[in-house]
Amino acid sequence: MEFLDVAAALKDILVGLLIILSLALTVIGYMSYRRTGNPKVRMVTIAFVLFFLKGLFLAIGLYLTDLVKVPRGFAGSFDLMLAIDVLVLLTLYIALFRKGRS
């Protein structure tokens, strides 16, 4: 299996992770905001919503329509950008919702 085939398969996994993780974090953020009323939590929840919308747009554009086309030579870079998005989501989650020190 060559690199571009692996990158194409990884794209599918990363788009799915982006959607699932951002949706879960949106729900957690919303519940936390309702409980605390903290405006910082509301702003981060809005960021989670934007990541979720980005994931939905990518999924629709990649798999249901021809709105998004990733050239084969760009597949590795596209995967890297998606992986960074997932890491950003995890970092925001850890920074905002971790227990312990303030």
Salt bridges, closest charged atoms under 4 A:
GLU2 OE2 - ARG72 NH2 3.64
ASP5 OD1 - ARG72 NH2 3.55
ASP12 OD1 - LYS11 NZ 3.43
ASP85 OD2 - LYS54 NZ 2.38
